[in-house]
Amino acid sequence: MNQAIQFPDREEWDDAAGAVCFPALVNGMQITCAIKGEILAKRFGGETSEHYLAVFREHRWDLEEEAEQLIRQQEEDDQGIVWLS
């Protein structure tokens, strides 16, 4: 499957999900990718939503690469969200 995947710099903290959510454009269609704050804390440190966003931005390239692999494997949940673990 040959997909053009782009990641705009529009990440945000979602209190309800407890996750940093960020968009991916796949052949022009937008999907949501997300990683829970607790996962970011385990992997990279951080304690609050502000820290989680900073940690996400610091490790953006690695996290986007991970998201790209999950998108290519069509690992969306029932709501169409790709969750990084």
Secondary structure, DSSP 8 states (H G I E B T S, - for coil): ----EE--S--EEETTTTEEEEEEEETTEEEEEEEEHHHHHHHH---SHHHHHHHHHHTHHHHHHHHHHHHHTT-B-TTSEEEE-
